[in-house]
Amino acid sequence: MKKSLVLISLLTFTCTVLAEAPKLKSKGEYKSDSQQICAKNWTKRGELDQRMYNHCMKGQMEGYDKVKELHFYADQDFYSDTAYPYCIKQWSKRGVVDTRMLAHCLEKEVEGIKDVMYYRKQYDEAQVNRIVGRALSRYGSWNMAAYEVKKATE
């Protein structure tokens, strides 16, 4: 019985470790998404405001660079299991991703996990974990989890 439990635990751990990190779209795919978003946002009565479209595209592609930078965390559970799925769901519509807002969301999620880790050192770790667990199940966001801990400890 003990051997089968150990084997099941080992297999579960192995599967968890081997789980794939979330994959990013290619730069071209994000650019295509950005073109759709910027054209929609800056076309009025059938006429494209080229200056604002260009500004929008610049911001979207800066967002792409930031998303790539933040994707450094892709092999960590907090990012691949919670932060990235939360943000991609928030900032995708019918498969089109708003990269600028995705980057902003991911930055807030990374800051949220850093805040949670800080709170775990500053306050009762078990209490912080309970608050975080409730917040993650309710919101699915590390940023909101950090907010809930901060609110509870003030």
Secondary structure, DSSP 8 states (H G I E B T S, - for coil): -HHHHHHHHHHHHHHHHHS-------HHHHHHHHHHHHHHHTEETTEE-HHHHHHHHHHHHHHHHHHHHHGGGGGSHIIIIIIHHHHHHHTEETTEE-HHHHHHHHHHHHHHHHHHHHHHHHS-HHHHHHHHHHHHHHH--HHHHHHHHHHHH-
